[in-house]
């Protein structure tokens, strides 16, 4: 198992190192690699919690964003990045000591992880669907709060716009909290992160309210 995962890690880093896009966007490369490692570790937690083949889910998570080595020129490029990553991953996967069933599950899970659509037939097994679940769990963890507020230039916004933004975020998080994932372990990890974000933004909302002028003044 460790041999296949080590080879996958080496392949992934090689593809990133050879990427023209990644070479010219070092911060994107840094984020994508760190995100991928986190997603793989979440996959390990889910595999152990559900009794899945740990190797299969970890490898799928490591390769889920492989197509980011290319330049995205349109929204369609982003929407297709799961399907493209599956195409790019399959030839490499066939060099590993994996069964055809494992390869098919990995490729299908990678293909559907963006918009739940694949361009080839496959089984929506809990393991395959968990590749996308792991990706989403990481995208709603602590780092994403920092990243989102930074990209939004939140501290530069007027108080009223800050308050409106936080209200909108809390509304979305409330809906996200109702989502059930493919596994109990995945759902638990998801709700834990959504709950943390809701607590953070609820406290941020309360602090913003303190910055308004009281009616008694």
GIQUIHU-V783136 format. One line per field, one symbol per residue. ss: DSSP state (H for helix, E for strand, L for the rest). phi: phi as a letter, one per 40 degrees, with the letter a starting at -180 (. if undefined). A space follows every 50 residues. Layout:
ss->???
phi->???
This chain:
ss->LHHHHHHHHHHHHHHHHHLHHHHHLHHHHHHHHHHHHHHHHHHHHHHHHH LLLHHHHHHHHHHLLHHHHLLLLLHHHHHLHHHHHHHHHHHHHLLLLLLH HHHHHHHHHHHHLLLLLLLLLLLLLHHHHHHHHHHHHHHLLHHHHHHHHH HLLHHHLLHHHHHHHHHHHHHHHHHHLLLLLLLHHHHHHHHHHHHHHHHH HHHHHHHHHHLLLLLLL
phi->.cccccccccccccccccccccccbccccdccccdcccccccdcccdccb gccddccccdccbcbdccccccbacccccccccccccccddcdccccbcc ccccccccccccccbgbbbacabccdccccccccccdccbcddccdcccc ccfdccccdccccccccccccccccccccbccbccccccccccccccccc ccccccccccccccccc
